[in-house]
Amino acid sequence: MTAIRRFSSLALAAAIGLALPTIALAQGAPAGEPAAAATDAAPAKKEKHPGEKLYLRKTCIACHGKGGVLSIQDYPNVAGQQEKYMLRQIADILEGKRVGSPDATGNPRAEGMKGALVTPTGERRITDDEIKEIVSWLASLAPASPKAPETPIDPARLAQGADDYKKGKCQTCHGVDGKKPTSPLYPFIAGQKASYITTQIKDMRDGLRNNGSSKLMLPFIKKLDDETIGRIADYLSQVDRNQP
């Protein structure tokens, strides 16, 4: 009989214990106290930089890609590029000073960018202040990391390209490994697309691009053959500016 009473007491205690949470939940929070939120408040949406908005609105993304690191064809990646260099190049393109060999459309290079920013009658679709906003935003971004080509590059070719870069005295203007230009008007070339580097060196060598400081490169590149230019471009394309 004692055992039965003990069992009944235990069962009653257990039943009461199991019921307590249910009762507490039913009663809710005490009067005057706000109920706890079911979930945390959603984080506030980060406002886009004015330059990023303009980059999208002025269709820069069409050629230079999202965030300036996913450019198409042999257009350059522009994220993390020198601010003054970009301003000068855009000005030269708008004024028709920077051209080059025909691109995939058969038109002189940079003609497509000019067409996007200048009407056929010569009216600008973008102001100087808007250009500055876009360039300021692009310069603040991290540069693109090197993209491994579909066909792996022979390490020996990369080593030869590095040697060609030094022998060609390219570091005189672009710094060691293309990572530290010696003037704000010279571009970073480390990690840039090999196809873009190749095209630009050839165009400068052949006199098809001669705007800005291009003529200063001529003494260094006039004797470079296509194979050497290709090795230098492959080497530079695999240098990571995001690494010290």
CYANA upper distance limits for C-alpha pairs under 8 A (distance plus 0.5 A):
  1 MET  CA      5 ARG  CA      6.81
  2 THR  CA      6 ARG  CA      6.68
  3 ALA  CA      7 PHE  CA      6.64
  4 ILE  CA      8 SER  CA      6.62
  5 ARG  CA      9 SER  CA      6.66
  6 ARG  CA     10 LEU  CA      6.73
  7 PHE  CA     11 ALA  CA      6.58
  8 SER  CA     12 LEU  CA      6.55
  9 SER  CA     13 ALA  CA      6.62
 10 LEU  CA     14 ALA  CA      6.61
 11 ALA  CA     15 ALA  CA      6.58
 12 LEU  CA     16 ILE  CA      6.65
 13 ALA  CA     17 GLY  CA      6.55
 14 ALA  CA     18 LEU  CA      6.60
 15 ALA  CA     19 ALA  CA      6.68
 16 ILE  CA     20 LEU  CA      6.76
 17 GLY  CA     21 PRO  CA      8.20
 18 LEU  CA     22 THR  CA      8.01
 19 ALA  CA     23 ILE  CA      6.74
 20 LEU  CA     24 ALA  CA      6.62
 21 PRO  CA     25 LEU  CA      6.61
 22 THR  CA     26 ALA  CA      6.66
 23 ILE  CA     27 GLN  CA      6.69
 24 ALA  CA     28 GLY  CA      6.85
 28 GLY  CA     35 ALA  CA      8.10
 29 ALA  CA     33 GLU  CA      6.79
 29 ALA  CA     34 PRO  CA      7.55
 29 ALA  CA     35 ALA  CA      6.28
 48 LYS  CA     52 GLU  CA      6.80
 48 LYS  CA     53 LYS  CA      7.02
 49 HIS  CA     53 LYS  CA      7.03
 49 HIS  CA    137 TRP  CA      7.56
 50 PRO  CA     54 LEU  CA      6.83
 50 PRO  CA    133 GLU  CA      7.05
 50 PRO  CA    134 ILE  CA      8.06
 50 PRO  CA    137 TRP  CA      8.48
 51 GLY  CA     55 TYR  CA      6.50
 51 GLY  CA    130 GLU  CA      7.88
 51 GLY  CA    132 LYS  CA      8.48
 51 GLY  CA    133 GLU  CA      4.98
 51 GLY  CA    134 ILE  CA      4.45
 51 GLY  CA    135 VAL  CA      7.70
 51 GLY  CA    136 SER  CA      7.51
 51 GLY  CA    137 TRP  CA      5.75
 51 GLY  CA    138 LEU  CA      8.27
 52 GLU  CA     56 LEU  CA      6.87
 52 GLU  CA    134 ILE  CA      6.88
 52 GLU  CA    137 TRP  CA      7.01
 53 LYS  CA     57 ARG  CA      6.63
 54 LEU  CA     58 LYS  CA      6.22
 54 LEU  CA    130 GLU  CA      7.51
 54 LEU  CA    133 GLU  CA      8.24
 54 LEU  CA    134 ILE  CA      6.86
 55 TYR  CA     59 THR  CA      6.80
 55 TYR  CA     60 CYS  CA      5.78
 55 TYR  CA     61 ILE  CA      6.97
 55 TYR  CA    134 ILE  CA      6.40
 56 LEU  CA     60 CYS  CA      6.71
 56 LEU  CA     61 ILE  CA      6.36
 58 LYS  CA    116 ALA  CA      8.27
 58 LYS  CA    117 LEU  CA      8.10
 58 LYS  CA    126 ILE  CA      8.23
 59 THR  CA     63 CYS  CA      8.49
 59 THR  CA    116 ALA  CA      8.19
 60 CYS  CA     64 HIS  CA      6.57
 60 CYS  CA     65 GLY  CA      7.99
 61 ILE  CA     65 GLY  CA      4.94
 61 ILE  CA     66 LYS  CA      6.20
 61 ILE  CA     67 GLY  CA      8.23
 61 ILE  CA     68 GLY  CA      7.66
 61 ILE  CA     71 SER  CA      8.41
 63 CYS  CA     71 SER  CA      5.99
 63 CYS  CA     72 ILE  CA      6.03
 63 CYS  CA     75 TYR  CA      7.11
 64 HIS  CA     68 GLY  CA      5.72
 64 HIS  CA     69 VAL  CA      7.33
 64 HIS  CA     70 LEU  CA      6.65
 64 HIS  CA     71 SER  CA      4.39
 64 HIS  CA     72 ILE  CA      6.94
 64 HIS  CA     75 TYR  CA      7.04
 64 HIS  CA     76 PRO  CA      7.10
 64 HIS  CA     77 ASN  CA      6.49
 64 HIS  CA     78 VAL  CA      7.44
 65 GLY  CA     69 VAL  CA      6.46
 65 GLY  CA     70 LEU  CA      4.74
 65 GLY  CA     71 SER  CA      4.92
 65 GLY  CA     72 ILE  CA      7.36
 65 GLY  CA     77 ASN  CA      8.30
 66 LYS  CA     70 LEU  CA      6.31
 66 LYS  CA     71 SER  CA      8.27
 67 GLY  CA     79 ALA  CA      7.12
 67 GLY  CA    138 LEU  CA      8.15
 67 GLY  CA    141 LEU  CA      8.33
 68 GLY  CA     77 ASN  CA      5.94
 68 GLY  CA     78 VAL  CA      5.52
 68 GLY  CA     79 ALA  CA      5.16
 68 GLY  CA    138 LEU  CA      7.46
 69 VAL  CA     77 ASN  CA      5.37
 69 VAL  CA     78 VAL  CA      7.06
 69 VAL  CA     79 ALA  CA      6.42
 69 VAL  CA    143 PRO  CA      7.49
 69 VAL  CA    144 ALA  CA      5.65
 70 LEU  CA     77 ASN  CA      7.05
 71 SER  CA     75 TYR  CA      6.36
 71 SER  CA     76 PRO  CA      6.68
 71 SER  CA     77 ASN  CA      6.05
 73 GLN  CA    104 ALA  CA      8.42
 74 ASP  CA    193 LYS  CA      7.84
 74 ASP  CA    195 SER  CA      5.93
 74 ASP  CA    196 TYR  CA      5.43
 75 TYR  CA    196 TYR  CA      6.62
 76 PRO  CA    192 GLN  CA      7.38
 76 PRO  CA    193 LYS  CA      7.04
 76 PRO  CA    196 TYR  CA      6.48
 77 ASN  CA    143 PRO  CA      8.44
 77 ASN  CA    144 ALA  CA      7.55
 77 ASN  CA    192 GLN  CA      7.03
 77 ASN  CA    193 LYS  CA      7.68
 78 VAL  CA    138 LEU  CA      7.22
 78 VAL  CA    139 ALA  CA      8.44
 78 VAL  CA    143 PRO  CA      8.05
 79 ALA  CA    138 LEU  CA      5.42
 79 ALA  CA    139 ALA  CA      6.56
 79 ALA  CA    140 SER  CA      8.11
 79 ALA  CA    141 LEU  CA      5.91
 79 ALA  CA    142 ALA  CA      6.75
 79 ALA  CA    143 PRO  CA      5.44
 79 ALA  CA    144 ALA  CA      7.28
 80 GLY  CA    138 LEU  CA      6.39
 80 GLY  CA    139 ALA  CA      4.86
 80 GLY  CA    140 SER  CA      6.41
 80 GLY  CA    141 LEU  CA      5.45
 80 GLY  CA    142 ALA  CA      5.78
 80 GLY  CA    143 PRO  CA      5.12
 81 GLN  CA     85 TYR  CA      8.15
 81 GLN  CA     86 MET  CA      7.64
 81 GLN  CA    138 LEU  CA      7.53
 81 GLN  CA    139 ALA  CA      5.74
 81 GLN  CA    143 PRO  CA      7.87
 81 GLN  CA    187 PRO  CA      7.09
 81 GLN  CA    188 PHE  CA      6.64
 82 GLN  CA     86 MET  CA      6.78
 82 GLN  CA    139 ALA  CA      6.57
 82 GLN  CA    184 PRO  CA      6.73
 82 GLN  CA    185 LEU  CA      7.82
 82 GLN  CA    186 TYR  CA      7.99
 82 GLN  CA    187 PRO  CA      6.47
 82 GLN  CA    188 PHE  CA      7.36
 83 GLU  CA     87 LEU  CA      6.81
 83 GLU  CA    135 VAL  CA      6.50
 83 GLU  CA    136 SER  CA      6.93
 83 GLU  CA    138 LEU  CA      8.47
 83 GLU  CA    139 ALA  CA      6.04
 83 GLU  CA    184 PRO  CA      8.01
 84 LYS  CA     88 ARG  CA      6.70
 84 LYS  CA    184 PRO  CA      6.37
 84 LYS  CA    185 LEU  CA      6.20
 85 TYR  CA     89 GLN  CA      6.73
 85 TYR  CA    184 PRO  CA      6.73
 85 TYR  CA    185 LEU  CA      4.87
 85 TYR  CA    186 TYR  CA      6.49
 85 TYR  CA    187 PRO  CA      6.70
 86 MET  CA     90 ILE  CA      6.57
 86 MET  CA    135 VAL  CA      7.21
 87 LEU  CA     91 ALA  CA      6.68
 87 LEU  CA    131 ILE  CA      8.02
 87 LEU  CA    132 LYS  CA      7.80
 87 LEU  CA    135 VAL  CA      7.44
 88 ARG  CA     92 ASP  CA      6.69
 88 ARG  CA    185 LEU  CA      8.10
 88 ARG  CA    212 GLY  CA      8.14
 89 GLN  CA     93 ILE  CA      6.62
 89 GLN  CA     98 ARG  CA      7.91
 89 GLN  CA    212 GLY  CA      8.15
 90 ILE  CA     94 LEU  CA      6.65
 91 ALA  CA     95 GLU  CA      6.71
 92 ASP  CA     96 GLY  CA      6.52
 92 ASP  CA     97 LYS  CA      5.32
 92 ASP  CA     98 ARG  CA      5.89
 92 ASP  CA    211 ASN  CA      7.67
 92 ASP  CA    212 GLY  CA      8.32
 93 ILE  CA     97 LYS  CA      6.35
 93 ILE  CA     98 ARG  CA      5.52
 93 ILE  CA     99 VAL  CA      7.70
 93 ILE  CA    110 ALA  CA      6.76
 93 ILE  CA    111 GLU  CA      8.07
 93 ILE  CA    113 MET  CA      7.99
 93 ILE  CA    114 LYS  CA      6.55
 94 LEU  CA    114 LYS  CA      5.89
 94 LEU  CA    117 LEU  CA      7.98
 94 LEU  CA    118 VAL  CA      7.68
 96 GLY  CA    114 LYS  CA      8.27
 97 LYS  CA    211 ASN  CA      6.39
 98 ARG  CA    110 ALA  CA      7.38
 98 ARG  CA    209 ARG  CA      6.85
 98 ARG  CA    210 ASN  CA      7.60
 98 ARG  CA    211 ASN  CA      5.89
 99 VAL  CA    108 PRO  CA      6.15
 99 VAL  CA    109 ARG  CA      5.59
 99 VAL  CA    110 ALA  CA      6.11
 99 VAL  CA    111 GLU  CA      7.35
 99 VAL  CA    208 LEU  CA      7.66
 99 VAL  CA    209 ARG  CA      6.40
100 GLY  CA    108 PRO  CA      5.95
100 GLY  CA    109 ARG  CA      5.51
100 GLY  CA    110 ALA  CA      8.05
100 GLY  CA    203 ASP  CA      6.48
100 GLY  CA    208 LEU  CA      5.24
100 GLY  CA    209 ARG  CA      5.35
101 SER  CA    107 ASN  CA      8.40
101 SER  CA    108 PRO  CA      5.89
101 SER  CA    109 ARG  CA      6.43
101 SER  CA    203 ASP  CA      6.93
101 SER  CA    208 LEU  CA      6.70
101 SER  CA    209 ARG  CA      8.40
102 PRO  CA    106 GLY  CA      5.40
102 PRO  CA    107 ASN  CA      5.32
102 PRO  CA    108 PRO  CA      4.77
102 PRO  CA    109 ARG  CA      6.16
103 ASP  CA    107 ASN  CA      6.21
103 ASP  CA    108 PRO  CA      6.62
103 ASP  CA    109 ARG  CA      5.93
107 ASN  CA    111 GLU  CA      7.02
107 ASN  CA    112 GLY  CA      8.23
110 ALA  CA    114 LYS  CA      6.84
111 GLU  CA    115 GLY  CA      6.59
112 GLY  CA    116 ALA  CA      6.83
113 MET  CA    117 LEU  CA      6.96
114 LYS  CA    118 VAL  CA      6.23
115 GLY  CA    119 THR  CA      7.08
115 GLY  CA    120 PRO  CA      7.93
116 ALA  CA    125 ARG  CA      8.33
117 LEU  CA    124 ARG  CA      6.53
117 LEU  CA    125 ARG  CA      5.46
117 LEU  CA    126 ILE  CA      6.60
118 VAL  CA    122 GLY  CA      6.21
118 VAL  CA    123 GLU  CA      5.98
118 VAL  CA    124 ARG  CA      5.02
118 VAL  CA    125 ARG  CA      5.98
118 VAL  CA    126 ILE  CA      8.31
119 THR  CA    123 GLU  CA      5.63
119 THR  CA    124 ARG  CA      6.91
119 THR  CA    125 ARG  CA      7.43
126 ILE  CA    130 GLU  CA      6.80
126 ILE  CA    131 ILE  CA      7.47
127 THR  CA    131 ILE  CA      6.85
128 ASP  CA    132 LYS  CA      6.76
129 ASP  CA    133 GLU  CA      6.80
130 GLU  CA    134 ILE  CA      6.81
131 ILE  CA    135 VAL  CA      6.58
132 LYS  CA    136 SER  CA      6.37
133 GLU  CA    137 TRP  CA      6.77
134 ILE  CA    138 LEU  CA      6.72
135 VAL  CA    139 ALA  CA      6.50
136 SER  CA    140 SER  CA      6.89
137 TRP  CA    141 LEU  CA      7.26
142 ALA  CA    242 ASN  CA      7.88
143 PRO  CA    191 GLY  CA      8.45
143 PRO  CA    241 ARG  CA      7.41
143 PRO  CA    242 ASN  CA      7.52
144 ALA  CA    191 GLY  CA      7.39
144 ALA  CA    192 GLN  CA      8.33
145 SER  CA    191 GLY  CA      6.97
145 SER  CA    240 ASP  CA      6.31
145 SER  CA    241 ARG  CA      7.73
145 SER  CA    242 ASN  CA      7.37
146 PRO  CA    191 GLY  CA      5.75
146 PRO  CA    192 GLN  CA      8.11
146 PRO  CA    237 SER  CA      6.65
146 PRO  CA    238 GLN  CA      5.60
146 PRO  CA    239 VAL  CA      7.10
146 PRO  CA    240 ASP  CA      6.35
147 LYS  CA    237 SER  CA      8.24
147 LYS  CA    238 GLN  CA      7.70
148 ALA  CA    152 PRO  CA      7.50
148 ALA  CA    238 GLN  CA      8.03
149 PRO  CA    153 ILE  CA      7.84
153 ILE  CA    157 ARG  CA      7.39
153 ILE  CA    158 LEU  CA      7.61
153 ILE  CA    234 ASP  CA      8.24
154 ASP  CA    158 LEU  CA      7.13
155 PRO  CA    159 ALA  CA      6.70
156 ALA  CA    160 GLN  CA      6.66
157 ARG  CA    161 GLY  CA      6.55
157 ARG  CA    231 ARG  CA      6.97
157 ARG  CA    235 TYR  CA      8.28
158 LEU  CA    162 ALA  CA      6.71
158 LEU  CA    231 ARG  CA      7.28
158 LEU  CA    232 ILE  CA      8.36
158 LEU  CA    234 ASP  CA      7.15
158 LEU  CA    235 TYR  CA      5.31
159 ALA  CA    163 ASP  CA      6.83
159 ALA  CA    235 TYR  CA      7.94
160 GLN  CA    164 ASP  CA      6.59
160 GLN  CA    231 ARG  CA      7.47
161 GLY  CA    165 TYR  CA      6.61
161 GLY  CA    228 THR  CA      7.85
161 GLY  CA    231 ARG  CA      4.99
161 GLY  CA    232 ILE  CA      4.85
161 GLY  CA    233 ALA  CA      7.99
161 GLY  CA    234 ASP  CA      7.54
161 GLY  CA    235 TYR  CA      5.71
161 GLY  CA    236 LEU  CA      8.47
162 ALA  CA    166 LYS  CA      6.95
162 ALA  CA    177 ASP  CA      8.22
162 ALA  CA    232 ILE  CA      7.04
162 ALA  CA    235 TYR  CA      6.53
162 ALA  CA    236 LEU  CA      8.29
163 ASP  CA    167 LYS  CA      6.60
164 ASP  CA    168 GLY  CA      6.36
164 ASP  CA    228 THR  CA      7.45
164 ASP  CA    231 ARG  CA      8.12
164 ASP  CA    232 ILE  CA      6.80
165 TYR  CA    169 LYS  CA      6.89
165 TYR  CA    170 CYS  CA      6.10
165 TYR  CA    171 GLN  CA      7.85
165 TYR  CA    232 ILE  CA      6.38
166 LYS  CA    170 CYS  CA      6.76
166 LYS  CA    171 GLN  CA      7.16
168 GLY  CA    220 PHE  CA      6.53
168 GLY  CA    221 ILE  CA      7.78
169 LYS  CA    220 PHE  CA      7.44
170 CYS  CA    174 HIS  CA      6.65
170 CYS  CA    175 GLY  CA      7.83
170 CYS  CA    178 GLY  CA      8.40
170 CYS  CA    220 PHE  CA      7.86
171 GLN  CA    175 GLY  CA      4.56
171 GLN  CA    176 VAL  CA      5.74
171 GLN  CA    177 ASP  CA      7.58
171 GLN  CA    178 GLY  CA      7.10
172 THR  CA    182 THR  CA      7.88
173 CYS  CA    181 PRO  CA      6.17
173 CYS  CA    182 THR  CA      5.77
173 CYS  CA    183 SER  CA      7.72
173 CYS  CA    186 TYR  CA      7.46
174 HIS  CA    178 GLY  CA      5.38
174 HIS  CA    179 LYS  CA      7.30
174 HIS  CA    180 LYS  CA      6.30
174 HIS  CA    181 PRO  CA      4.51
174 HIS  CA    182 THR  CA      6.61
174 HIS  CA    186 TYR  CA      7.32
174 HIS  CA    187 PRO  CA      7.54
174 HIS  CA    188 PHE  CA      7.13
174 HIS  CA    189 ILE  CA      7.67
175 GLY  CA    179 LYS  CA      6.35
175 GLY  CA    180 LYS  CA      5.01
175 GLY  CA    181 PRO  CA      5.58
175 GLY  CA    182 THR  CA      6.86
176 VAL  CA    180 LYS  CA      7.03
177 ASP  CA    190 ALA  CA      6.83
177 ASP  CA    236 LEU  CA      7.43
177 ASP  CA    239 VAL  CA      7.51
178 GLY  CA    188 PHE  CA      6.52
178 GLY  CA    189 ILE  CA      5.59
178 GLY  CA    190 ALA  CA      5.09
178 GLY  CA    236 LEU  CA      7.46
179 LYS  CA    188 PHE  CA      6.38
179 LYS  CA    189 ILE  CA      7.28
179 LYS  CA    190 ALA  CA      5.88
179 LYS  CA    241 ARG  CA      6.79
180 LYS  CA    188 PHE  CA      7.17
181 PRO  CA    186 TYR  CA      6.27
181 PRO  CA    187 PRO  CA      6.86
181 PRO  CA    188 PHE  CA      6.60
182 THR  CA    186 TYR  CA      7.61
185 LEU  CA    213 SER  CA      8.44
186 TYR  CA    213 SER  CA      8.26
188 PHE  CA    192 GLN  CA      8.44
189 ILE  CA    197 ILE  CA      8.21
189 ILE  CA    236 LEU  CA      7.28
189 ILE  CA    237 SER  CA      8.44
190 ALA  CA    236 LEU  CA      5.53
190 ALA  CA    237 SER  CA      6.68
190 ALA  CA    238 GLN  CA      7.98
190 ALA  CA    239 VAL  CA      5.79
190 ALA  CA    240 ASP  CA      7.15
190 ALA  CA    241 ARG  CA      6.73
191 GLY  CA    236 LEU  CA      6.30
191 GLY  CA    237 SER  CA      4.81
191 GLY  CA    238 GLN  CA      6.08
191 GLY  CA    239 VAL  CA      5.49
191 GLY  CA    240 ASP  CA      5.99
191 GLY  CA    241 ARG  CA      6.91
192 GLN  CA    196 TYR  CA      7.84
192 GLN  CA    197 ILE  CA      7.47
192 GLN  CA    236 LEU  CA      7.34
192 GLN  CA    237 SER  CA      5.58
193 LYS  CA    197 ILE  CA      6.88
193 LYS  CA    233 ALA  CA      8.29
193 LYS  CA    237 SER  CA      5.90
194 ALA  CA    198 THR  CA      6.53
194 ALA  CA    230 GLY  CA      8.20
194 ALA  CA    233 ALA  CA      5.23
194 ALA  CA    234 ASP  CA      5.87
194 ALA  CA    236 LEU  CA      7.77
194 ALA  CA    237 SER  CA      5.75
195 SER  CA    199 THR  CA      6.70
195 SER  CA    233 ALA  CA      7.93
196 TYR  CA    200 GLN  CA      6.68
197 ILE  CA    201 ILE  CA      6.67
197 ILE  CA    233 ALA  CA      6.11
198 THR  CA    202 LYS  CA      6.72
198 THR  CA    229 ILE  CA      6.66
198 THR  CA    230 GLY  CA      6.54
198 THR  CA    233 ALA  CA      6.28
199 THR  CA    203 ASP  CA      6.56
200 GLN  CA    204 MET  CA      6.64
200 GLN  CA    209 ARG  CA      8.09
201 ILE  CA    205 ARG  CA      6.53
201 ILE  CA    221 ILE  CA      7.86
201 ILE  CA    229 ILE  CA      7.72
202 LYS  CA    206 ASP  CA      6.47
202 LYS  CA    226 ASP  CA      8.11
202 LYS  CA    229 ILE  CA      8.24
203 ASP  CA    207 GLY  CA      6.51
203 ASP  CA    208 LEU  CA      5.29
203 ASP  CA    209 ARG  CA      5.76
204 MET  CA    208 LEU  CA      6.39
204 MET  CA    209 ARG  CA      5.37
204 MET  CA    210 ASN  CA      6.70
204 MET  CA    214 SER  CA      6.79
204 MET  CA    215 LYS  CA      7.92
204 MET  CA    217 MET  CA      8.05
204 MET  CA    218 LEU  CA      7.35
205 ARG  CA    218 LEU  CA      6.51
205 ARG  CA    221 ILE  CA      6.44
205 ARG  CA    222 LYS  CA      5.68
206 ASP  CA    222 LYS  CA      8.35
209 ARG  CA    214 SER  CA      7.48
210 ASN  CA    214 SER  CA      5.58
210 ASN  CA    215 LYS  CA      6.29
211 ASN  CA    215 LYS  CA      7.97
213 SER  CA    217 MET  CA      7.75
214 SER  CA    218 LEU  CA      7.56
217 MET  CA    221 ILE  CA      6.74
218 LEU  CA    222 LYS  CA      5.86
224 LEU  CA    228 THR  CA      6.61
224 LEU  CA    229 ILE  CA      6.91
225 ASP  CA    229 ILE  CA      6.83
226 ASP  CA    230 GLY  CA      6.59
227 GLU  CA    231 ARG  CA      6.85
228 THR  CA    232 ILE  CA      6.79
229 ILE  CA    233 ALA  CA      6.63
230 GLY  CA    234 ASP  CA      6.63
231 ARG  CA    235 TYR  CA      6.65
232 ILE  CA    236 LEU  CA      6.66
233 ALA  CA    237 SER  CA      6.53
234 ASP  CA    238 GLN  CA      7.22
235 TYR  CA    239 VAL  CA      7.38
